[in-house]
Amino acid sequence: MPDILNFGGHNVPEEICETLEKMGYRSAYTILNAGNYGVPQIRDRLFLIAFADILGVRPAFPAPTHFLDLPAGYEGSRANALKHVSHDSPHFSAIREPSRRLKRAISAREALDDLPRIKEHLNDPKSMLLRRLDERLPYRKIAEPSEYAQLIREWEGYEIESELDGHRIRVTPRDFAIFASMAHGDDFPQAKKIAEAMLSKALKRRRFSSSSARSAEIVRLRKAIVPPYDPEKFPNKWWKLDPSKPSRTLTAHMGRDTYSHIHYDSRQCRTVSVREAARLQSFPDGFRFQCCMNAAFRQIGNAVPPILALAVGAALKNQLNEAIATSSALFGERAA
């Protein structure tokens, strides 16, 4: 997490690099956003890399491959994290600004549109509660899966042809109608207003007034329709995906609830499935989660997106190969 750059007023990565330097390593750290590397998610994470000093190489990070407009909330978090990063630091690599000429960031629709529609929970919630995480369903037939979807489906060693697993979702009947009415990008304050309006309509249908003597029935009805959370305390507790943009950050908290990622398709009236969360984190479709739904969500939220990890790994491999080639040439000259 980038917050480690400002942990109790300490820049922990800088201190780690200083220690590594004394131990004979050249190290560097920076913030990379997964959305700039082909992951359909806005996810700032800190990376710290060290090479043995004998290699003569200072670690360098991969250049962005996709352009992403960073939302204001992420800009603010990043600015707070960078408070204790000195411009004179020999270890901090400046955050690379992506060119607008690059491919645009992968959208939620590009990531999810070929996955199965899940609607069983609307008519038969019990069937969803009984669904196993390893139950397979066929891909949805669309004109042409996105380039991103094809990559995830055909990942070497994890190829999937026609069916895939991971289609478990949370069953929250109280909220289905709210999910359907939310606009793309809506947070919990908007969801709460929708729920309050639904309650008002229900009271009118029953000819109740807010001052009705039948208060116990009103309390019961409110509990059945309106989420109990305070929108001022939990403004970001809910969020509906915008199909035209990357997802917000997936977190380990998804192991407890997935309201932070409500599916953009209002007809499905639900939060994302395990497989959809895995897609947003760039896991190959053939990767199987050998656990229960909650643990799978937690694993996904805790993970480094594989596509981002691949970009970092490829950059390091290139640097190591160059260092080896340089060393071989140098030793060859000395031998001659």
C-alpha positions in Angstrom: 0.0 0.0 0.0 1.3 3.5 -0.8 0.4 4.6 2.8 3.7 2.9 3.9 5.4 6.0 2.5 3.8 8.0 5.3 3.6 5.6 8.2 3.5 7.6 11.4 5.5 10.3 9.7 8.1 7.7 8.5 9.0 6.9 4.9 9.5 3.2 5.5 10.6 2.3 2.0 13.3 4.9 2.1 14.6 3.5 5.4 14.5 0.0 3.9 16.5 1.1 0.9 19.1 2.8 3.2 19.5 -0.5 5.1 19.8 -2.5 1.9 22.4 -0.1 0.6 24.6 -0.9 3.7 24.1 -4.6 2.9 25.4 -4.3 -0.6 22.3 -3.7 -2.7 21.1 -1.0 -5.1 17.4 -0.4 -4.5 14.6 1.7 -5.8 10.9 2.2 -5.0 7.9 3.9 -6.7 4.1 3.8 -7.0 2.6 1.9 -10.0 -1.0 2.0 -10.9 -2.4 -1.2 -12.3 -4.7 0.7 -14.7 -1.6 2.0 -16.5 -0.4 -1.5 -17.3 -3.6 -3.1 -18.8 -5.4 -4.1 -15.7 -9.1 -2.9 -15.6 -8.7 -1.5 -12.2 -7.5 1.8 -10.6 -5.0 0.4 -8.1 -2.1 2.4 -6.7 0.5 0.1 -5.1 4.1 0.6 -3.9 6.9 -1.5 -5.4 10.4 -1.8 -3.9 13.1 -3.7 -5.8 16.8 -4.4 -5.0 19.7 -5.7 -7.0 23.0 -6.9 -5.7 25.5 -4.1 -6.0 27.9 -6.3 -8.0 25.5 -6.3 -10.9 26.1 -2.5 -11.3 22.4 -1.9 -12.1 19.9 0.4 -10.4 16.4 -1.1 -10.6 14.1 0.5 -13.1 10.3 0.2 -13.4 8.3 -0.6 -16.5 6.9 2.2 -18.6 3.1 2.6 -18.7 1.3 0.9 -21.5 -2.2 2.4 -21.0 -3.4 5.9 -20.3 -5.6 6.4 -17.2 -7.2 9.5 -15.8 -6.6 9.2 -12.1 -9.8 10.2 -10.1 -9.5 13.0 -7.5 -9.8 10.6 -4.6 -6.7 8.6 -5.7 -4.8 11.8 -6.4 -5.4 13.0 -2.8 -4.3 9.6 -1.4 -1.2 9.7 -3.5 -0.3 13.2 -2.4 -0.7 12.3 1.2 1.5 9.2 0.8 4.2 11.3 -0.9 4.5 13.9 1.9 7.7 12.3 3.3 9.3 11.5 0.0 12.3 13.8 -0.7 12.9 15.0 -4.2 16.6 14.4 -3.5 16.1 10.7 -2.6 18.5 8.5 -4.5 16.1 5.6 -4.1 12.7 7.0 -5.1 11.9 6.6 -8.8 9.5 9.4 -10.0 6.1 8.2 -10.8 5.8 7.8 -14.6 3.1 9.9 -16.2 1.4 8.0 -19.0 1.1 9.6 -22.4 -2.4 10.3 -23.7 -1.3 8.7 -26.9 -1.2 5.3 -25.2 -4.1 2.8 -25.4 -6.9 3.9 -23.0 -7.2 2.0 -19.7 -9.3 -1.2 -19.9 -12.9 -0.7 -18.9 -15.1 -2.9 -16.7 -17.2 -3.8 -19.7 -14.2 -5.0 -21.7 -13.3 -7.1 -18.6 -16.6 -8.6 -17.8 -19.0 -8.6 -20.8 -18.3 -12.1 -22.0 -18.9 -13.7 -18.6 -22.1 -15.5 -17.8 -25.2 -13.5 -16.7 -26.1 -14.4 -13.2 -29.8 -13.9 -12.3 -30.8 -17.1 -10.4 -30.6 -15.2 -7.1 -33.6 -13.1 -8.1 -36.1 -16.0 -8.3 -34.3 -18.7 -6.4 -31.9 -17.3 -3.8 -31.4 -20.8 -2.3 -29.9 -22.1 -5.5 -27.2 -19.5 -5.4 -26.4 -20.2 -1.7 -26.0 -23.9 -2.7 -23.8 -23.2 -5.7 -20.3 -24.5 -5.5 -17.4 -22.3 -6.4 -16.1 -24.9 -8.8 -19.4 -25.2 -10.7 -18.8 -24.3 -14.4 -20.9 -22.2 -16.7 -20.4 -21.4 -20.4 -19.1 -18.0 -21.6 -21.8 -15.6 -22.7 -22.0 -15.5 -26.5 -21.2 -12.0 -27.7 -20.1 -10.8 -31.1 -16.4 -10.5 -30.2 -14.8 -10.7 -26.8 -12.5 -7.8 -26.0 -8.7 -8.1 -26.5 -8.4 -8.2 -22.7 -11.0 -11.0 -22.4 -9.1 -13.0 -25.0 -5.9 -12.6 -23.1 -7.4 -13.8 -19.8 -9.1 -16.7 -21.5 -6.0 -17.8 -23.4 -3.3 -17.2 -20.7 -0.6 -19.8 -21.4 -1.0 -22.7 -19.0 -4.5 -21.6 -17.9 -6.4 -21.7 -21.2 -10.2 -22.0 -21.1 -12.3 -22.9 -24.1 -16.0 -22.9 -23.3 -16.8 -23.1 -19.5 -15.3 -21.6 -16.4 -16.0 -21.6 -12.7 -16.2 -19.0 -9.8 -19.9 -17.8 -10.3 -20.8 -17.4 -6.6 -22.2 -14.1 -5.4 -23.5 -12.7 -2.2 -27.3 -13.1 -1.8 -28.7 -9.9 -0.3 -32.4 -9.7 -1.3 -33.1 -6.5 0.5 -30.7 -4.6 -1.8 -31.5 -6.1 -5.2 -34.0 -3.4 -6.1 -31.6 -0.7 -4.9 -28.8 -2.1 -7.1 -31.1 -2.0 -10.1 -32.0 1.7 -9.6 -28.5 3.0 -8.9 -26.8 4.8 -11.8 -23.3 3.9 -12.9 -20.8 5.4 -10.5 -23.3 5.9 -7.7 -22.0 5.6 -4.1 -23.8 4.8 -0.9 -25.3 8.2 -0.4 -27.2 7.8 -3.6 -28.2 4.3 -2.7 -29.5 5.4 0.6 -31.7 8.1 -1.1 -33.1 5.5 -3.5 -33.9 3.2 -0.5 -35.6 6.0 1.4 -37.7 6.8 -1.7 -38.7 3.2 -2.0 -39.7 3.2 1.7 -41.9 6.3 1.1 -43.7 4.6 -1.7 -44.2 1.5 0.3 -45.7 3.6 3.2 -48.1 5.4 0.8 -49.2 2.1 -0.7 -50.1 0.9 2.9 -51.6 4.3 3.7 -49.1 4.9 6.5 -47.9 8.3 7.4 -44.6 9.0 9.0 -46.5 9.8 12.2 -48.6 6.7 12.0 -49.4 4.9 15.3 -48.4 1.7 13.6 -44.8 2.5 14.3 -43.7 -1.1 14.8 -44.9 -2.0 11.3 -43.0 1.1 9.9 -39.8 0.0 11.7 -40.2 -3.5 10.2 -40.7 -2.1 6.8 -37.7 0.2 7.1 -35.5 -2.7 8.1 -36.7 -4.7 5.1 -36.0 -1.9 2.6 -33.4 0.6 3.9 -29.7 -0.3 4.6 -28.9 0.8 8.2 -25.6 2.5 7.5 -24.9 6.3 7.9 -24.0 7.7 4.5 -21.7 10.3 6.1 -19.7 7.6 7.9 -19.7 5.1 4.9 -19.8 7.2 1.8 -17.8 4.7 -0.2 -19.3 1.5 1.3 -21.3 0.9 -1.9 -20.3 1.6 -5.5 -21.8 0.6 -8.9 -19.3 -0.1 -11.6 -19.2 2.3 -14.6 -18.9 0.0 -17.6 -16.9 2.6 -19.6 -14.2 3.0 -16.9 -11.8 0.8 -15.0 -13.0 -0.5 -11.6 -12.1 1.0 -8.3 -9.5 -0.8 -6.2 -10.5 -4.3 -5.0 -9.5 -4.9 -1.4 -9.3 -7.8 1.0 -12.4 -6.4 2.6 -14.3 -8.1 -0.2 -13.9 -11.2 1.9 -16.6 -9.7 4.2 -18.8 -7.9 1.7 -18.7 -6.9 -2.0 -20.9 -3.8 -2.0 -17.9 -1.8 -3.1 -18.3 -3.5 -6.6 -21.9 -3.7 -7.8 -22.3 -5.0 -11.3 -23.0 -2.3 -13.9 -25.8 -4.5 -15.5 -28.9 -3.3 -13.6 -30.9 -6.3 -14.9 -28.7 -8.6 -12.8 -29.2 -6.6 -9.6 -26.1 -7.9 -7.7 -22.6 -7.5 -6.6 -19.7 -9.0 -8.6 -19.0 -12.8 -8.6 -15.7 -14.3 -7.6 -14.8 -14.8 -11.2 -15.7 -11.2 -12.1 -13.5 -10.0 -9.2 -10.7 -12.2 -10.5 -11.2 -10.7 -14.0 -10.9 -7.2 -12.6 -7.7 -8.2 -10.9 -6.4 -9.9 -14.1 -6.4 -13.5 -12.9 -6.5 -16.0 -15.8 -9.9 -17.6 -16.2 -8.2 -21.0 -15.7 -7.0 -20.1 -12.3 -9.0 -22.0 -9.7 -9.7 -20.9 -6.2 -9.5 -23.9 -3.9 -11.5 -22.4 -1.0 -14.9 -20.9 -0.1 -16.3 -17.7 -1.6 -15.2 -15.4 1.2 -11.7 -16.6 1.2 -11.5 -16.3 -2.6 -12.6 -12.7 -2.5 -10.0 -12.0 0.2 -7.3 -13.7 -1.9 -8.2 -11.7 -4.9 -8.3 -8.4 -3.0 -4.9 -9.0 -1.4 -3.2 -10.1 -4.7 -0.9 -8.2 -7.0 -2.6 -8.1 -10.3 -0.9 -10.8 -12.5 -0.7 -8.5 -15.5 1.1 -5.8 -13.4 3.4 -8.4 -11.8 4.2 -9.7 -15.3 5.2 -6.1 -16.5 7.4 -5.6 -13.4 9.0 -9.1 -13.8 9.7 -8.5 -17.5 11.4 -5.2 -16.8 13.6 -6.8 -14.2 14.4 -9.7 -16.5 15.6 -7.3 -19.2 17.8 -5.4 -16.8 19.3 -8.6 -15.5 20.0 -9.9 -19.0 21.7 -6.6 -19.9 23.8 -6.8 -16.7 24.8 -10.4 -17.5 25.6 -9.4 -21.1 27.7 -6.4 -20.0 29.5 -8.6 -17.4 30.2 -11.3 -20.0 31.6 -8.8 -22.5 33.7 -7.2 -19.8 35.2 -10.5 -18.5 35.7 -11.5 -22.1 37.8 -8.4 -22.8 39.9 -9.0 -19.7 40.5 -12.6 -20.7 41.7 -11.6 -24.1 
